[in-house]
Amino acid sequence: MSMSSLRAAELASALDTVRGRVDAACAAAGREAQRPTLVVVTKFFPGSDVELLAGMGVTDIGESRDPEAGDKVAELPGQLRADVRVHFVGQLQTNKARRVARYADVVQSVDRARLVRALERGRAEAIDDGDQEDPLQVLLQVDLGEGEQAGRGGAAPDEVASLAEDVADARWLELRGVMAIAPLDLAPDDTRRAFDRLVGLGEQLRHTHPGATWVSAGMSGDLELAVAAGATHLRVGSAILGSRPPQR
């Protein structure tokens, strides 16, 4: 069996396992008709893995390192690029935002007004150059930590409303919802409560921004808790691709 065939079998098995976990979590939560979108985080891994995953029905991929992500996206075959939605899910430096806005379909980590302005400029330039046609979809990243557990990235909860207005005022950005990473070293019940807070913030946001329906939460180790809380998007990397790129 070739290395490509071995990798395909490995990915297929892991993807089936994760999909089974999601299905079981949805059944336990009574969410069979509201299955969340699986965003497969492919950072560190080559474009060939993206091609294999797309052949297995994956429609959304996540990246968090620029410029590596931009180079990978640029090398994807044309039709595949059209079929896959690219989410930038990592913390984003303002000086890289204009470049990311040219190739990403979604930025999930918007946490400050300066970043909103930089993404708006970058998307406007991409549209003027004919590289993009649609607004960039964005999520507001919220820091759910308290005290020593704060600091995994994101705006404070009381900053969300103001930040949402900044996005709403941008012509080439579209506000889709909220995102968070669970604080480190929490017991499962505390992680669930953190995700519940995020879902509650999303509900509050929809009173003034009805289109902000996405709640991105949960990763490889806590996706079941995110499903139970009501997440609409899950970001799963290592459980599907492994902890490090395979040796070629």
N, C-alpha and C positions, 0 to 999 in steps of 0.2 A: 504494500500500500504506500502511495506517495506521501510526502510530508503534507501536501495540501489536503489530501483525503483524510489523513490522520487528524489534522487540525479541524476540518469540517465535522468529523465525527465527534471530536471533543467538544466543540462549540454546540453542536446539536444536542448532545446529551445534557450539557449544563443548562442550555436554554430551556429544554423540556422540564428540567428539574425546577427552575425558577418559575416557569409558567405554571407548573403544578402547585407550587407554593402560593402563587397569586390566586389561582382558582380556589384553593382550599381556604385561603383567608377571606376571599369574597363570599364563599358559601357560609363561612362561620359568621360573617357580618351581615348576611342577607343582602349582599350586593351583586348577585349574579348578573343583573341587568346593567350594572354600573361598573364594569371592569375598568380599572385604571390603565392609562397608557404606560407602557414599559419603555423607558428611555435607557438604552444600553450604553453605558459609559465606556468609550473605546480609547480613552487617553492612554498613551504609551504604546498602543498596539497599532499595527500597520493597516493601511487601507485595504489590503487583501482580506483582513478579518471583517471589515465593514461589508465588503462584497459578499462574503460567505453568509454573514448574518442577514443581509438584505434578501438573499435567496431563501432564507428560512422564515421570512415574513416580518422581520424587524423593520419598522418604518421610522424610528426615532433613535438617533445616536447622540451621545453627550461627549463633549470635549472640554478641557479646562486649561490647556497650555497653548499659548500663542508665542511664537509663530508656527509651532509644529502643527497645530490644528488647521491653520490656514493652508499650509502646504499639503496636508493630507486631503483636505476637501478639494483643493484645486486639481489633484491627481485622480479623483474619482471619475469614472466614465460618465459621459453626459446624461444618459438616461437614468443611471443609478443616482446621480446627484439630484436629479429632478424628483426622484421617488422617495428620497430620504430627507427627513427634517433634521437639521443640525442644531442642537442645543448647546450653547456655551454655558457651563454649569459652575465654573470655578470663579474665585475672586478675581476681579478684573482691574488692572491698573488703568488709570485714566489715559495714559499715553499710548495704550494699546487698543483703546476702545474704538477708535475710528477705523482701524484695520479689521477688528472683529466684526464690526457692523457691516462690513462689505461681504462677508461670507456666511455668517450665522443666520439662521432663520429665527432663532429664539435666543435671548440672553436671560438666564434665570437668576442672575446675581446682581441686580441693580440695587444699590444701597446708599446712594448719595446723589445730590443734585448735580455736582460736577460731572459725574459719570453719565447722567441723563443727557446733559448738553453735548458731551463728546460723542455719545452714540447717535444722537440726532444729527450732528454734523457729518459723521461717517456715513450714515444711511442716506442722507441727502446727496452726498457726493457720489455714492454708488448708484443711486437712481439717475442722477444727472449723466453719469458715464454709461448708462445702459446696462450695468452689471446686475441691478436689482430692479424689481418693479413694484414690490409691495412694502408696506411699513414693516419695521422690525418688531417682532413680538417680544415683550419683556415681562418678567416677573420681578416683584420686589422681594429681595432677600431680607428676612427678619432674624435678628439674633434672639433666640429663645432662652439663652442662658441667663442666670441670675448670679450676682456676686462672682465667686471664683470660677463659675462655669460659663461665664460670658466670654465672648471673643472668638467664636467659630465663624464669624463673618455675618454681616447684615446690619440693617438699620434697627434702632431701638423700636419697640412696638409703638411708642407714642409719636414716632416720626413717620409712620407709614402713610397717614392721611395727607400730609404735606408733600411727601415724595410722589404719591399717586397724582396729585395735582400737577406736579412738574412734568410727569409723563404725559398726562392728558393734554397739556399745553403744547407738547411737541408734535409737529405735523407728521413726522415719519416714524413715530413710535406708537405701538398699540399695547395698552396695558391688559395683560391676560390674567394676573392673579398674584399669588404669593408663594414664596419658597423658603424652606429652612432646613438646616442640618441639626439633628438632635444634639444637645450638649453631651459631652463625653462623660462616661462613667456613671450613667444614671441607671437605676433599677428599671425593669420593664414598665412598672406602673407609672414611674415618673416620666419615662420617655413617652408613654401614651398621653399623659397629661400635657406634655410639651406640644405634641402634635395636635391635641384638642385645642390648645391655645391658638395654634396657627390656623386651624380651620375656623375658629371663632373670629380671628382677625380678617380672614377672607370673607366671611359672611358680613362683617361690618363694612368692608370695602365695597361690597356689591350694592350697598344702599345708595352709594353715590356714583359707582362705576359698574353698571350691570354686566358689562362684558368681561369683568375680571373673575372668571369662574374657575380658574385653575388653582389647585393646591398641590405643589410639588414637595413631597416629603418621603422619607424612607429610602434606605439603601440596602445593601446586601444583608446586613445583620438585623435590621429592624423593619423590613418591609411589611410584615404581618401587622405590626402595631400601626403603621401608617394607613394601611388598608382599613383597619378597624376604625380609625379616627375619621376617615372619609377622604383621604388623598385621591386626587385625580391623576397624578403622575408619580411614578416611582423611578428613581435613578439607581440603576444596578450595574456595577462594573465587575468586581472581582469574582462574584458568584457565577458569572458567565464566562469571562475571559481569563480568569486566573489572577494570581497575585502579582505576576510579572510577565512581560512578553516572553513567549516561548523562544528557545534558541533555534536559530535558522541554520 
